[in-house]
Amino acid sequence: MRPLRDYTTDRVILEMLCKMRVKLAHRRNKEHLIHIHTGNPAHNYHNTKPSKNEELLCSFFPPRKKWKTVLKRKRIKDDIAVSSSEKTLMSLYATLRYYRACEPDAPFLSKLDAFIKEIQNAVHGGDYKIGAPKIIPLLKEDKADPVKVNICRPIASFGLKDKIILSVTNRYLTAIFDPLFIDSSYAFRSKRLIKGKMMCPTHHEPVAEVMEYRKQYGDGALYVAECDMKKFFDTVNHSVIKKVFNQFFNRKLIREQSVDDLANAKKILFDYLKVYTFNKMVLLLNNNQSHFKTFKIPNGEYGWVKNELLQSGYYKHLGNVRIGIPQGGALSGLIANAVLNNVDRKIMKHQDGDLLYVRFCDDMLIIHPKREKCLSAFEAYMHGIKDRKLVIHIPVATPYSSHAHFWKEKSKYCYKWGSDRAAGSPWIGFVGYEVHYQGHIRVRKSSLIKEMKKQYKVVGDLKLILKDPLCRSEKNTIYESVASRLIGMSVGRVALWNYKTMKNEMCWVSGYKLLTDNKYSRIQLKRLDSSRNRLLLKLRKKIAKMKAEEQKPDAEENDSIKQIEQTYHGNPYSYFYQTLKAKNDEATK
């Protein structure tokens, strides 16, 4: 295995910083696409003071307008246009090469080199201390309610140097601990060989495994158990974490690593735990409404499960215990896998060749053709969760009063996966997908609704600009901007010359590449296309009405509509084609 120094080379750290800078550039570009349409100061992102992390990150690179343009031949790879993120990253690398060669005395270069050296010394010096993160509330719902309590998730934001150090440490520890985890655990893992390609597992792989397993049994009866944890990251116990990792560090396989590397990585890992506890650091913010108002959230509150922790008998009181790890922190995924590894092992003791167990972070599925075997494995899982002092949504057994009742429950005792709705359901849901017992696959309803809400938000944001007296763009230009954004977020940067061959990246379609052509997925994808087209039609009518009011009172509204219907965003740009039809085209070649 690679030593820790391989993860802290100048090249590796520079690559991490460049990717962060590109991500910031893309976020600002989204804000710029609003700003160019209006002179309203409220939409001018230049007026928003950048965070300390952003200021520091930008100081290591030249201004965005000085970045070099990527040569046209380099923007195409295997006759396919590279993604916008990859193109921007290439631009930044080219810019740095230019300055290294032609302007080596540029102030930002010496600052960049010094920062990289600081990170290397911090990782290998053994005396660096991680700083406490800033807590940012993230609404669970789409928007804040002005009257009711708004439940939030606490997102931990570390300083830039700490982010890099934690990310480097996570890469190293994930690589050395990965062989200790079972293959059926898919989240936050190292690269492995998947379909002939070295890659990190994604949420697609466990669903593909479920589908392959289902094929083995045809339409035969299978029994499924599901379990979802409550506030996993906010309730995991620090003593449990330290005990698990101390055992890991003492394993023979791990002790083959450099003693200094292990000591430095372990110190950073345990420092990560020192600077954060949910019950002592985050929960106190519920008494400080100014904290939530800073982020424009009225009546904000961080939800917790104090009663469940006490009723489970894990603690007599919660005053002195250290509970919770940072959500959004680089090491939290590794900690989740380490804490749940013992639970995974308990399940695998029930492996008889017919059992399927898959876990993605804190979500899991157990499937078996025999109900008693499924139930036995599920009880072992429940026992393991209790050993780890974690809280779950109480499992509900069959029969379910309705289809809606089935989907409402987050944890379910063994139910039949088949046509008999009284004993179970024909569908099971996992990580954004739903799989039918006959092998069909569709998008989870909540994921479908979430995408449609995003469509409404994109159109709504630019509709407000149309009404803005400081609007400085032509109405047709705003319409085309809305259409382009809707297409980009749905199917990627599609053009007529590449729509058949392009890889859908950084878009909705890329998150559901396992979808098959069936009556259920067809309805869903057509619904998304219909929703998008309906929103664009309403926007065209609104623009036509505004134009009619600005021009002659007797102007024909249809004439105005026709003026902006010149570009038809049809089949190549649709959810339906890019998700399903493209696969069918390849199959018929």
C-alpha positions as CSV (number, residue, x, y, z in Angstrom):
1,M,0.0,0.0,0.0
2,R,1.1,3.6,-0.7
3,P,2.7,5.6,2.1
4,L,1.1,8.8,3.5
5,R,3.6,10.9,1.6
6,D,2.2,9.7,-1.7
7,Y,-1.0,11.5,-0.7
8,T,0.7,14.8,0.1
9,T,2.9,15.4,-3.0
10,D,2.9,18.9,-4.5
11,R,1.0,17.5,-7.5
12,V,-1.8,15.9,-5.4
13,I,-2.4,18.9,-3.2
14,L,-2.3,21.3,-6.2
15,E,-4.9,19.1,-7.9
16,M,-7.2,19.3,-4.9
17,L,-6.9,23.1,-4.7
18,C,-7.5,23.4,-8.5
19,K,-10.7,21.3,-8.3
20,M,-11.9,23.5,-5.4
21,R,-11.2,26.6,-7.4
22,V,-13.0,25.3,-10.4
23,K,-16.0,24.3,-8.3
24,L,-16.1,27.9,-7.0
25,A,-15.8,29.3,-10.5
26,H,-18.8,27.2,-11.6
27,R,-20.9,28.3,-8.6
28,R,-20.1,31.9,-9.4
29,N,-21.0,31.3,-13.0
30,K,-24.5,30.2,-12.0
31,E,-24.9,33.5,-10.0
32,H,-23.5,35.4,-13.0
33,L,-26.1,34.0,-15.3
34,I,-28.7,35.7,-13.1
35,H,-26.7,38.9,-12.7
36,I,-26.2,39.6,-16.4
37,H,-30.0,39.9,-16.9
38,T,-30.6,42.6,-14.2
39,G,-28.9,45.6,-12.7
40,N,-30.6,45.0,-9.3
41,P,-27.9,45.0,-6.6
42,A,-29.7,42.1,-4.8
43,H,-28.7,39.9,-7.7
44,N,-25.1,41.2,-8.0
45,Y,-22.9,38.5,-6.5
46,H,-20.0,40.9,-6.5
47,N,-21.7,42.7,-3.6
48,T,-21.6,39.5,-1.5
49,K,-18.5,39.4,0.6
50,P,-16.7,36.1,-0.1
51,S,-16.0,33.8,2.8
52,K,-12.4,33.5,4.3
53,N,-12.0,30.1,2.6
54,E,-13.0,31.6,-0.8
55,E,-10.6,34.6,-0.3
56,L,-7.7,32.4,0.6
57,L,-8.4,29.9,-2.2
58,C,-8.6,32.7,-4.9
59,S,-5.4,34.2,-3.6
60,F,-3.5,31.1,-4.9
61,F,-4.6,31.6,-8.5
62,P,-4.8,34.5,-11.0
63,P,-8.2,36.2,-11.5
64,R,-10.7,34.2,-13.6
65,K,-10.5,36.5,-16.5
66,K,-6.8,35.8,-16.9
67,W,-7.2,32.0,-17.3
68,K,-6.1,30.6,-20.6
69,T,-8.5,29.3,-23.2
70,V,-8.3,25.6,-23.9
71,L,-7.4,24.7,-27.5
72,K,-10.3,23.5,-29.5
73,R,-8.7,20.1,-30.2
74,K,-8.3,19.5,-26.5
75,R,-12.0,20.2,-25.8
76,I,-12.9,17.0,-27.7
77,K,-12.0,13.5,-26.5
78,D,-12.8,10.5,-28.5
79,D,-15.1,12.6,-30.7
80,I,-17.0,13.6,-27.5
81,A,-16.9,17.1,-26.0
82,V,-15.4,17.1,-22.5
83,S,-17.5,18.3,-19.6
84,S,-17.5,21.9,-18.6
85,S,-15.8,21.1,-15.3
86,E,-13.0,19.2,-17.1
87,K,-12.6,22.0,-19.6
88,T,-12.4,24.6,-16.8
89,L,-9.8,22.5,-15.0
90,M,-7.7,22.1,-18.1
91,S,-7.9,25.9,-18.5
92,L,-6.6,26.4,-14.9
93,Y,-3.8,23.9,-15.4
94,A,-2.8,25.7,-18.7
95,T,-2.8,29.0,-16.8
96,L,-0.5,27.7,-14.1
97,R,1.9,26.3,-16.6
98,Y,2.0,29.6,-18.4
99,Y,2.8,31.5,-15.3
100,R,5.4,29.0,-14.1
101,A,7.2,29.3,-17.5
102,C,6.7,33.0,-18.3
103,E,6.0,34.8,-15.0
104,P,7.6,32.7,-12.3
105,D,7.8,35.7,-10.0
106,A,4.0,36.2,-9.9
107,P,3.0,36.7,-6.2
108,F,0.3,34.1,-6.2
109,L,2.8,31.3,-7.1
110,S,5.0,31.9,-4.1
111,K,1.9,32.0,-1.9
112,L,0.6,28.8,-3.5
113,D,3.9,27.0,-3.0
114,A,4.1,28.1,0.7
115,F,0.6,26.9,1.4
116,I,1.3,23.5,-0.1
117,K,4.4,23.2,2.1
118,E,2.3,24.2,5.2
119,I,-0.1,21.4,4.5
120,Q,2.7,18.8,4.1
121,N,4.4,20.0,7.3
122,A,1.0,19.8,9.1
123,V,0.3,16.3,8.0
124,H,3.7,14.9,8.7
125,G,4.8,17.1,11.6
126,G,2.6,15.4,14.2
127,D,1.8,18.6,16.1
128,Y,-0.9,20.3,14.0
129,K,-4.3,20.8,15.5
130,I,-7.5,20.8,13.5
131,G,-9.7,23.9,14.1
132,A,-13.3,23.8,15.1
133,P,-15.7,24.0,12.1
134,K,-18.3,26.6,11.4
135,I,-21.8,25.2,11.7
136,I,-24.2,26.1,8.8
137,P,-27.9,25.2,9.0
138,L,-29.4,23.4,6.0
139,L,-33.1,23.3,5.8
140,K,-34.7,19.8,5.5
141,E,-37.7,21.3,3.6
142,D,-37.5,23.2,0.3
143,K,-38.1,26.6,2.0
144,A,-38.5,28.1,5.4
145,D,-42.0,28.4,7.0
146,P,-42.4,31.8,8.5
147,V,-44.6,30.5,11.4
148,K,-43.7,26.9,12.2
149,V,-40.4,25.5,13.5
150,N,-37.9,24.8,10.6
151,I,-35.9,21.7,11.3
152,C,-32.3,22.0,9.9
153,R,-29.3,19.7,9.5
154,P,-25.9,21.0,10.9
155,I,-23.4,21.1,8.1
156,A,-19.8,21.5,9.3
157,S,-17.5,23.8,7.3
158,F,-13.8,23.6,8.1
159,G,-11.1,26.0,7.2
160,L,-9.4,25.5,3.8
161,K,-6.2,24.1,5.3
162,D,-8.1,21.8,7.5
163,K,-10.2,20.6,4.6
164,I,-7.1,19.6,2.6
165,I,-5.5,17.9,5.6
166,L,-8.7,16.0,6.4
167,S,-9.2,15.0,2.8
168,V,-5.6,13.8,2.5
169,T,-5.9,11.8,5.7
170,N,-9.2,10.3,4.6
171,R,-7.7,9.1,1.3
172,Y,-4.9,7.4,3.1
173,L,-7.0,5.8,5.8
174,T,-9.7,4.7,3.4
175,A,-7.0,3.0,1.3
176,I,-5.5,1.1,4.2
177,F,-8.7,0.2,5.9
178,D,-10.7,-0.7,2.8
179,P,-9.7,-4.4,2.8
180,L,-11.2,-4.7,6.3
181,F,-14.7,-3.9,5.0
182,I,-17.1,-6.3,3.3
183,D,-17.8,-5.9,-0.5
184,S,-21.5,-5.3,0.1
185,S,-20.8,-2.0,1.8
186,Y,-20.7,0.5,-1.1
187,A,-20.5,4.1,0.2
188,F,-17.2,5.9,0.7
189,R,-15.0,3.1,-0.6
190,S,-11.7,3.0,-2.4
191,K,-11.5,2.2,-6.1
192,R,-12.2,-1.3,-7.2
193,L,-12.6,-3.2,-10.5
194,I,-16.2,-2.6,-11.7
195,K,-17.1,-3.9,-15.2
196,G,-13.4,-3.9,-16.2
197,K,-12.8,-0.3,-14.9
198,M,-11.1,0.9,-11.7
199,M,-13.6,3.2,-10.0
200,C,-15.1,4.0,-6.7
201,P,-18.5,2.3,-6.1
202,T,-21.5,4.6,-6.5
203,H,-25.2,4.2,-5.6
204,H,-25.7,2.4,-8.9
205,E,-23.7,-0.7,-7.9
206,P,-25.8,-1.9,-5.0
207,V,-29.0,-1.4,-7.1
208,A,-27.4,-3.4,-9.9
209,E,-26.6,-6.2,-7.4
210,V,-30.2,-6.3,-6.3
211,M,-31.4,-6.6,-9.9
212,E,-29.0,-9.4,-10.6
213,Y,-30.1,-11.2,-7.5
214,R,-33.7,-10.8,-8.4
215,K,-33.0,-12.4,-11.8
216,Q,-31.8,-15.6,-10.2
217,Y,-35.2,-16.2,-8.6
218,G,-37.5,-15.1,-11.5
219,D,-40.9,-14.3,-10.2
220,G,-40.4,-16.5,-7.1
221,A,-41.1,-15.2,-3.6
222,L,-38.4,-13.1,-1.9
223,Y,-38.6,-11.5,1.5
224,V,-37.1,-8.1,2.2
225,A,-36.2,-6.2,5.4
226,E,-35.2,-2.5,5.4
227,C,-33.7,-0.3,8.1
228,D,-33.0,3.4,8.2
229,M,-31.2,5.0,11.1
230,K,-32.3,8.2,12.9
231,K,-29.7,11.0,13.0
232,F,-26.7,8.6,12.5
233,F,-24.1,11.3,12.2
234,D,-25.5,13.2,15.2
235,T,-25.7,10.3,17.5
236,V,-22.6,8.1,16.9
237,N,-20.6,7.8,20.1
238,H,-17.0,9.0,20.2
239,S,-15.9,6.2,22.6
240,V,-17.3,3.6,20.2
241,I,-15.5,5.3,17.3
242,K,-12.1,5.3,19.2
243,K,-12.5,1.7,20.3
244,V,-13.2,0.6,16.7
245,F,-10.2,2.5,15.2
246,N,-7.8,1.4,18.0
247,Q,-8.7,-2.2,17.0
248,F,-8.2,-1.4,13.4
249,F,-4.8,0.2,14.0
250,N,-3.7,-2.9,15.9
251,R,-4.6,-5.3,13.0
252,K,-1.6,-7.1,11.5
253,L,-2.4,-5.8,8.0
254,I,-2.4,-2.2,9.2
255,R,0.8,-2.5,11.3
256,E,2.7,-3.2,8.1
257,Q,2.4,0.5,7.3
258,S,4.9,3.1,8.4
259,V,4.7,3.7,12.2
260,D,5.0,7.5,11.7
261,D,2.3,7.5,9.0
262,L,-0.1,5.7,11.2
263,A,0.7,7.9,14.2
264,N,0.1,11.1,12.2
265,A,-3.1,9.9,10.5
266,K,-4.4,8.6,13.9
267,K,-3.7,12.0,15.6
268,I,-5.6,13.9,12.8
269,L,-8.5,11.4,13.0
270,F,-8.8,11.8,16.8
271,D,-8.4,15.6,16.5
272,Y,-11.3,15.5,14.1
273,L,-13.4,14.0,16.9
274,K,-12.1,16.5,19.5
275,V,-13.3,19.6,17.7
276,Y,-16.9,18.6,17.3
277,T,-19.8,17.1,19.3
278,F,-23.4,17.5,18.5
279,N,-24.8,17.6,22.0
280,K,-22.2,20.2,23.3
281,M,-21.6,22.2,20.2
282,V,-24.6,22.2,17.9
283,L,-27.5,21.6,20.2
284,L,-26.7,24.8,22.1
285,L,-27.3,26.8,19.0
286,N,-31.1,26.0,19.3
287,N,-31.1,28.7,22.0
288,N,-29.5,31.3,19.6
289,Q,-32.0,32.3,16.9
290,S,-29.5,34.9,15.6
291,H,-27.5,32.0,14.3
292,F,-30.3,30.8,12.1
293,K,-31.3,34.3,11.1
294,T,-27.8,34.9,9.7
295,F,-28.8,32.2,7.1
296,K,-32.3,33.7,6.7
297,I,-34.0,30.8,8.5
298,P,-36.7,31.9,11.0
299,N,-37.6,29.7,13.9
300,G,-34.7,27.4,13.1
301,E,-33.9,24.3,15.1
302,Y,-31.5,21.4,14.9
303,G,-33.5,18.2,15.3
304,W,-32.3,15.5,17.7
305,V,-33.3,12.2,19.3
306,K,-32.6,12.8,22.9
307,N,-35.6,10.8,24.2
308,E,-34.9,7.8,22.0
309,L,-31.2,7.7,23.2
310,L,-32.4,7.8,26.9
311,Q,-35.3,5.3,26.4
312,S,-33.0,2.8,24.7
313,G,-30.9,2.7,27.8
314,Y,-27.7,3.8,26.2
315,Y,-27.2,6.7,28.6
316,K,-28.5,7.7,32.0
317,H,-27.9,11.4,31.1
318,L,-26.2,13.1,28.1
319,G,-24.2,15.8,30.0
320,N,-20.8,14.2,29.9
321,V,-20.9,12.0,26.8
322,R,-19.4,13.0,23.4
323,I,-21.8,12.3,20.6
324,G,-21.9,13.2,16.9
325,I,-19.5,13.7,14.0
326,P,-19.4,16.5,11.5
327,Q,-21.8,16.2,8.6
328,G,-19.9,17.2,5.5
329,G,-16.6,16.4,7.0
330,A,-14.1,14.4,4.9
331,L,-13.6,11.6,7.5
332,S,-17.3,11.1,8.5
333,G,-17.9,8.6,5.7
334,L,-14.9,6.5,6.8
335,I,-16.1,6.6,10.4
336,A,-19.6,5.4,9.4
337,N,-18.1,2.4,7.6
338,A,-15.8,1.6,10.5
339,V,-18.6,1.8,13.1
340,L,-21.0,-0.3,11.0
341,N,-18.4,-2.8,9.9
342,N,-19.0,-5.0,12.9
343,V,-22.7,-5.0,12.2
344,D,-22.0,-6.0,8.6
345,R,-19.9,-8.9,9.9
346,K,-22.8,-10.1,12.0
347,I,-25.1,-10.2,9.0
348,M,-22.5,-12.1,6.9
349,K,-22.5,-14.9,9.5
350,H,-26.0,-15.6,8.3
351,Q,-24.8,-16.0,4.6
352,D,-26.0,-19.3,3.3
353,G,-25.6,-18.6,-0.4
354,D,-29.1,-17.3,-0.7
355,L,-28.8,-14.2,1.4
356,L,-28.3,-10.7,-0.1
357,Y,-27.2,-7.9,2.1
358,V,-26.3,-4.4,0.7
359,R,-25.5,-1.3,2.6
360,F,-25.0,2.3,1.4
361,C,-23.8,4.4,4.3
362,D,-26.7,4.1,6.9
363,D,-29.3,2.6,4.5
364,M,-29.5,-1.2,4.0
365,L,-31.4,-4.1,2.5
366,I,-31.6,-7.7,3.5
367,I,-33.2,-10.1,1.0
368,H,-33.8,-13.9,1.3
369,P,-36.2,-16.4,-0.3
370,K,-37.1,-17.7,3.2
371,R,-38.9,-15.5,5.6
372,E,-37.4,-17.0,8.8
373,K,-33.8,-16.6,7.4
374,C,-34.5,-13.0,6.4
375,L,-35.9,-12.3,9.9
376,S,-33.0,-13.9,11.6
377,A,-30.5,-11.8,9.7
378,F,-32.5,-8.7,10.4
379,E,-32.6,-9.4,14.1
380,A,-28.8,-9.8,14.0
381,Y,-28.6,-6.4,12.4
382,M,-30.8,-4.8,15.0
383,H,-28.7,-6.3,17.8
384,G,-25.6,-4.9,16.2
385,I,-27.1,-1.5,15.9
386,K,-27.9,-1.6,19.6
387,D,-24.3,-2.6,20.4
388,R,-23.2,0.6,18.6
389,K,-25.6,2.8,20.6
390,L,-27.5,3.9,17.5
391,V,-31.1,4.8,17.0
392,I,-33.3,3.5,14.1
393,H,-36.8,4.2,12.8
394,I,-39.0,1.5,14.4
395,P,-39.6,-1.3,11.9
396,V,-43.2,-1.8,10.9
397,A,-44.5,-5.3,10.0
398,T,-47.1,-6.3,7.4
399,P,-49.9,-5.9,6.7
400,Y,-49.7,-2.3,5.6
401,S,-53.0,-0.3,5.5
402,S,-52.3,1.2,2.1
403,H,-49.7,1.6,-0.6
404,A,-48.9,5.1,0.8
405,H,-48.5,3.6,4.3
406,F,-45.8,1.2,2.9
407,W,-43.8,4.0,1.3
408,K,-44.1,6.2,4.3
409,E,-42.4,3.8,6.7
410,K,-38.5,4.1,6.6
411,S,-37.9,0.7,8.4
412,K,-39.8,-2.4,7.6
413,Y,-39.8,-6.0,9.0
414,C,-39.7,-8.9,6.6
415,Y,-42.3,-8.3,3.9
416,K,-42.9,-10.3,0.7
417,W,-41.4,-8.8,-2.5
418,G,-44.0,-9.8,-5.1
419,S,-47.5,-9.4,-6.4
420,D,-49.3,-10.0,-3.1
421,R,-49.8,-6.4,-1.8
422,A,-51.4,-7.7,1.4
423,A,-48.2,-9.4,2.4
424,G,-45.8,-6.8,1.1
425,S,-45.2,-4.8,-2.1
426,P,-44.2,-5.5,-5.7
427,W,-41.6,-2.7,-5.4
428,I,-38.6,-2.1,-3.1
429,G,-36.9,1.3,-2.8
430,F,-33.2,1.9,-2.4
431,V,-30.9,4.9,-2.9
432,G,-33.1,6.8,-5.3
433,Y,-34.3,3.8,-7.3
434,E,-37.4,1.5,-7.1
435,V,-37.0,-2.1,-8.3
436,H,-40.0,-4.2,-9.3
437,Y,-40.1,-8.0,-8.6
438,Q,-40.4,-8.6,-12.4
439,G,-37.1,-6.7,-12.9
440,H,-38.5,-3.3,-13.9
441,I,-36.8,-0.2,-12.5
442,R,-38.0,3.3,-12.0
443,V,-37.1,6.5,-10.1
444,R,-38.2,6.9,-6.5
445,K,-41.2,9.2,-6.3
446,S,-39.5,11.6,-3.9
447,S,-36.5,12.0,-6.3
448,L,-38.9,12.7,-9.2
449,I,-40.7,15.4,-7.2
450,K,-37.4,16.9,-6.2
451,E,-36.3,17.3,-9.8
452,M,-39.6,18.9,-10.8
453,K,-39.3,21.4,-7.9
454,K,-35.8,22.3,-9.2
455,Q,-37.4,23.0,-12.6
456,Y,-39.9,25.3,-11.0
457,K,-37.2,27.1,-9.1
458,V,-35.1,27.8,-12.2
459,V,-38.0,29.2,-14.0
460,G,-39.3,31.1,-10.9
461,D,-35.9,32.8,-10.3
462,L,-35.8,34.2,-13.9
463,K,-39.5,35.1,-13.9
464,L,-38.8,37.5,-11.1
465,I,-36.2,39.2,-13.3
466,L,-38.8,39.7,-16.0
467,K,-40.8,41.8,-13.6
468,D,-37.7,43.7,-12.3
469,P,-37.6,47.3,-13.5
470,L,-33.8,47.0,-13.6
471,C,-34.0,44.1,-16.1
472,R,-31.4,44.8,-18.8
473,S,-31.9,41.8,-21.1
474,E,-34.3,41.1,-23.9
475,K,-37.2,38.9,-22.9
476,N,-36.3,36.4,-25.6
477,T,-32.8,36.2,-24.2
478,I,-34.1,35.5,-20.7
479,Y,-36.3,32.8,-22.2
480,E,-33.4,31.1,-24.0
481,S,-31.3,31.3,-20.7
482,V,-34.1,29.5,-18.8
483,A,-34.4,26.8,-21.5
484,S,-30.6,26.3,-21.6
485,R,-30.4,26.0,-17.8
486,L,-33.3,23.5,-17.7
487,I,-31.6,21.4,-20.4
488,G,-28.2,21.5,-18.8
489,M,-29.4,20.4,-15.4
490,S,-31.5,17.6,-16.9
491,V,-29.4,16.0,-19.6
492,G,-26.1,18.0,-19.7
493,R,-24.5,20.2,-22.3
494,V,-26.2,18.6,-25.3
495,A,-25.7,19.8,-28.8
496,L,-27.2,18.5,-32.1
497,W,-23.8,17.3,-33.3
498,N,-23.1,15.2,-30.2
499,Y,-26.5,14.3,-28.6
500,K,-26.2,10.6,-29.7
501,T,-22.6,10.0,-28.4
502,M,-22.1,12.5,-25.5
503,K,-21.8,11.2,-22.0
504,N,-24.4,12.8,-19.7
505,E,-22.3,14.2,-16.9
506,M,-23.2,16.5,-13.9
507,C,-26.9,16.3,-14.6
508,W,-30.0,14.4,-13.5
509,V,-29.7,11.7,-16.2
510,S,-26.3,10.7,-14.9
511,G,-27.8,9.9,-11.5
512,Y,-30.2,7.3,-13.0
513,K,-28.2,5.5,-15.6
514,L,-29.6,2.1,-14.5
515,L,-33.2,3.0,-15.7
516,T,-34.6,0.5,-18.1
517,D,-37.2,1.0,-20.8
518,N,-40.5,-0.1,-19.2
519,K,-43.9,1.4,-18.8
520,Y,-43.2,2.8,-15.4
521,S,-39.9,4.6,-16.3
522,R,-41.5,5.8,-19.6
523,I,-44.4,7.5,-17.7
524,Q,-41.9,9.1,-15.2
525,L,-39.5,10.5,-17.8
526,K,-42.4,11.7,-20.0
527,R,-43.8,13.4,-16.9
528,L,-40.4,15.2,-16.4
529,D,-40.3,16.3,-20.1
530,S,-44.0,17.4,-19.9
531,S,-43.3,19.4,-16.7
532,R,-40.4,21.2,-18.3
533,N,-42.2,21.9,-21.5
534,R,-45.3,23.2,-19.6
535,L,-43.1,25.6,-17.7
536,L,-41.5,26.9,-20.8
537,L,-44.9,27.3,-22.5
538,K,-46.2,29.3,-19.5
539,L,-43.0,31.5,-19.7
540,R,-43.5,32.1,-23.4
541,K,-47.1,33.1,-22.8
542,K,-46.1,35.4,-20.0
543,I,-43.5,37.1,-22.2
544,A,-46.0,37.4,-25.0
545,K,-48.4,39.1,-22.7
546,M,-45.8,41.5,-21.5
547,K,-44.8,42.3,-25.0
548,A,-48.4,42.9,-26.0
549,E,-48.9,45.3,-23.1
550,E,-45.7,47.2,-24.1
551,Q,-46.7,47.4,-27.8
552,K,-50.1,48.0,-29.3
553,P,-53.1,47.2,-27.2
554,D,-54.6,45.1,-30.1
555,A,-51.3,43.2,-30.8
556,E,-51.8,39.5,-31.5
557,E,-50.5,37.5,-28.5
558,N,-49.8,34.5,-30.8
559,D,-47.5,36.7,-32.9
560,S,-45.4,37.3,-29.9
561,I,-45.3,33.7,-29.0
562,K,-44.1,32.7,-32.5
563,Q,-41.2,35.1,-32.2
564,I,-39.6,33.0,-29.4
565,E,-40.6,29.6,-30.7
566,Q,-37.8,29.5,-33.3
567,T,-35.7,27.1,-31.3
568,Y,-37.4,23.8,-30.7
569,H,-35.9,21.8,-27.8
570,G,-37.1,18.4,-28.8
571,N,-36.0,14.7,-28.7
572,P,-32.2,15.1,-28.4
573,Y,-32.7,17.3,-25.3
574,S,-35.3,15.3,-23.5
575,Y,-35.1,13.2,-20.3
576,F,-36.8,10.4,-22.2
577,Y,-34.4,10.2,-25.1
578,Q,-31.2,10.7,-23.2
579,T,-32.1,8.1,-20.5
580,L,-33.8,5.4,-22.6
581,K,-33.8,6.0,-26.3
582,A,-30.1,6.4,-26.5
583,K,-29.7,2.9,-25.0
584,N,-32.2,1.5,-27.5
585,D,-30.3,3.1,-30.4
586,E,-27.1,1.4,-29.3
587,A,-28.9,-2.0,-28.9
588,T,-30.2,-1.8,-32.5
589,K,-26.8,-1.0,-34.1
